[in-house]
Amino acid sequence: MKIGVVGCGKISDQYFQFAQTSNKIKIISCTDQVAEKAIYQSSKYSISFVKSFEEMLLNPEIDTILNLTPPKEHKQITIESIKSSKHVYSEKPLGINSKECNEILEIRKKYNKQICSAPDTFLGAGIQKTKKMIEKNSIGQIVHASAFMVSPGHEHWHPNPDLYYDTGGGPDLDMAPYYLTTLIYLLGKVKRVTGSHKKTFATRKILSEPRKGEIIQVETPTHISSILDFHNGVICTMIMSFDTHGSTLPRIELYGTEGTLYLPDPNSFGGPLKIIKSGEEKWQNIPISENTGQRGMGLEDMADSIKNNKDAQTNCQNAAHIVNIIESVRISSEKNQHIYLN
Ligand SMILES: NC(=O)c1ccc[n+]([C@@H]2O[C@H](COP(=O)([O-])OP(=O)(O)OC[C@H]3O[C@@H](n4cnc5c(N)ncnc54)[C@H](O)[C@@H]3O)[C@@H](O)[C@H]2O)c1
């Protein structure tokens, strides 16, 4: 797969580095609306750069666009790429609401191209092992799941945290895709949601360099608590927050009729994965493969799927379902009611 990268910001290094080690994908060009950023990455990774996204689309050698722009830009870049007969792998979220995601799903029908979306962490060894344990009935019938991402916010480490507090940001659209992609992979789709959300602070102060001390406006909820009902009967409690300082909550746990599984952090690859069985007092560590995986695996899976003419594991239908869940939780909070998903 020959890739053109759009958006050369913070996350782009991880993709450029992965591509250097891969024999399935190759990044051959990059661009950014801030030309200096594309020039910098192009020289760091010895690839070409182009001045604009439009110019990139004209390059027939590029078969896939890797969309690493902020969420508000995702839909337009994905749709323009498909219209130019390119495959697309987009960072999450696929779009900033269901309307955008539906437009993407609709346009995809007209073109014989793949549209995939991050995250790909569920392809890592920890979540793959969890799937096998569930299939082996290790904890019996799953009754409940919990998913917690509680943090003080990205202004603590990101050089330009603005997008995470802008429309299309927030801990739910930014972080819940890791948790929900994992849970949907393990448990299937969600049927109904309810939730409460709030914006604790109207502004945030950037605490990281180089813009330390700058104030940014908050345009999105920053603390969201929700209950998700899966089609298979599992109930999940989920909290996504940029408004909390320290916690002992797990990332994801699954509670079954015969035991509990403590899952790896779905925002990374690998372990630890732990189990406690009914009647036992100690947690056991479950060994997982040393080759835990890394960000970019989804691109290799996509390359394989294009070659074999089948849907990639990170296909956009799941990504659209995830945006629908997140949006419906916000609507539930605003309307004071449960929301059934389409
Ligand atoms: N930073 C992380 O740790 C991280 C991790 C996982 C996923 N992501 C996702 O990756 C995406 C980018 O995040 P980031 O943290 O790298 O943001 P960033 O702000 O550091 O980088 C985004 C880049 O996109 C460029 N850009 C914006 N609009 C553009 C357009 N229309 N055309 C071309 N370039 C454009 C910006 O100039 C910027 O360089 C987001 O969707 C985010 O959710 C980020």
The ligand as an SDF file (V2000), in Angstrom:
LIG
                    3D

 44 48  0  0  0  0  0  0  0  0999 V2000
   -1.7000   13.0030   19.7560 N   0  0  0  0  0  0  0  0  0  0  0  0
   -2.0200   11.7620   20.0600 C   0  0  0  0  0  0  0  0  0  0  0  0
   -1.4370   11.1480   20.9920 O   0  0  0  0  0  0  0  0  0  0  0  0
   -3.0710   11.0250   19.2740 C   0  0  0  0  0  0  0  0  0  0  0  0
   -3.2030    9.6780   19.5530 C   0  0  0  0  0  0  0  0  0  0  0  0
   -4.1130    8.9440   18.8210 C   0  0  0  0  0  0  0  0  0  0  0  0
   -4.8840    9.5600   17.8720 C   0  0  0  0  0  0  0  0  0  0  0  0
   -4.7730   10.9080   17.6240 N   0  0  0  0  0  0  0  0  0  0  0  0
   -5.6580   11.4910   16.6010 C   0  0  0  0  0  0  0  0  0  0  0  0
   -4.8560   11.9700   15.5210 O   0  0  0  0  0  0  0  0  0  0  0  0
   -5.4530   13.1360   14.9330 C   0  0  0  0  0  0  0  0  0  0  0  0
   -4.4480   14.2650   14.9920 C   0  0  0  0  0  0  0  0  0  0  0  0
   -4.0930   14.4710   16.3400 O   0  0  0  0  0  0  0  0  0  0  0  0
   -2.7230   15.1920   16.7450 P   0  0  0  0  0  0  0  0  0  0  0  0
   -2.6430   15.0650   18.2090 O   0  0  0  0  0  0  0  0  0  0  0  0
   -1.6110   14.6900   15.8920 O   0  0  0  0  0  0  0  0  0  0  0  0
   -3.1000   16.7090   16.3500 O   0  0  0  0  0  0  0  0  0  0  0  0
   -2.1050   17.9040   15.9380 P   0  0  0  0  0  0  0  0  0  0  0  0
   -2.8880   19.1540   16.1220 O   0  0  0  0  0  0  0  0  0  0  0  0
   -0.8100   17.7470   16.6320 O   0  0  0  0  0  0  0  0  0  0  0  0
   -1.8810   17.6190   14.3700 O   0  0  0  0  0  0  0  0  0  0  0  0
   -2.8800   17.8270   13.3930 C   0  0  0  0  0  0  0  0  0  0  0  0
   -2.1930   18.3600   12.1370 C   0  0  0  0  0  0  0  0  0  0  0  0
   -3.1500   18.4570   11.0820 O   0  0  0  0  0  0  0  0  0  0  0  0
   -2.8970   19.6680   10.3600 C   0  0  0  0  0  0  0  0  0  0  0  0
   -4.1420   20.0340    9.6710 N   0  0  0  0  0  0  0  0  0  0  0  0
   -5.2830   20.5050   10.2080 C   0  0  0  0  0  0  0  0  0  0  0  0
   -6.2180   20.6560    9.2560 N   0  0  0  0  0  0  0  0  0  0  0  0
   -5.6470   20.2590    8.0870 C   0  0  0  0  0  0  0  0  0  0  0  0
   -6.1110   20.1940    6.7530 C   0  0  0  0  0  0  0  0  0  0  0  0
   -7.3630   20.5380    6.4250 N   0  0  0  0  0  0  0  0  0  0  0  0
   -5.2580   19.7620    5.7940 N   0  0  0  0  0  0  0  0  0  0  0  0
   -3.9910   19.4060    6.1080 C   0  0  0  0  0  0  0  0  0  0  0  0
   -3.4930   19.4580    7.3590 N   0  0  0  0  0  0  0  0  0  0  0  0
   -4.3260   19.8660    8.3460 C   0  0  0  0  0  0  0  0  0  0  0  0
   -2.4650   20.6430   11.4380 C   0  0  0  0  0  0  0  0  0  0  0  0
   -1.7320   21.7320   10.8980 O   0  0  0  0  0  0  0  0  0  0  0  0
   -1.6170   19.7560   12.3300 C   0  0  0  0  0  0  0  0  0  0  0  0
   -0.2550   19.7500   11.9490 O   0  0  0  0  0  0  0  0  0  0  0  0
   -6.7380   13.4040   15.7320 C   0  0  0  0  0  0  0  0  0  0  0  0
   -7.8140   12.8380   15.0700 O   0  0  0  0  0  0  0  0  0  0  0  0
   -6.4950   12.6670   17.0530 C   0  0  0  0  0  0  0  0  0  0  0  0
   -7.7110   12.2230   17.6170 O   0  0  0  0  0  0  0  0  0  0  0  0
   -3.8600   11.6390   18.2960 C   0  0  0  0  0  0  0  0  0  0  0  0
  1  2  1  0
  2  3  2  0
  2  4  1  0
  4  5  1  0
  4 44  2  0
  5  6  2  0
  6  7  1  0
  7  8  2  0
  8  9  1  0
  8 44  1  0
  9 10  1  0
  9 42  1  0
 10 11  1  0
 11 12  1  0
 11 40  1  0
 12 13  1  0
 13 14  1  0
 14 15  2  0
 14 16  1  0
 14 17  1  0
 17 18  1  0
 18 19  2  0
 18 20  1  0
 18 21  1  0
 21 22  1  0
 22 23  1  0
 23 24  1  0
 23 38  1  0
 24 25  1  0
 25 26  1  0
 25 36  1  0
 26 27  1  0
 26 35  1  0
 27 28  2  0
 28 29  1  0
 29 30  1  0
 29 35  2  0
 30 31  1  0
 30 32  2  0
 32 33  1  0
 33 34  2  0
 34 35  1  0
 36 37  1  0
 36 38  1  0
 38 39  1  0
 40 41  1  0
 40 42  1  0
 42 43  1  0
M  CHG  2   8   1  16  -1
M  END
$$$$
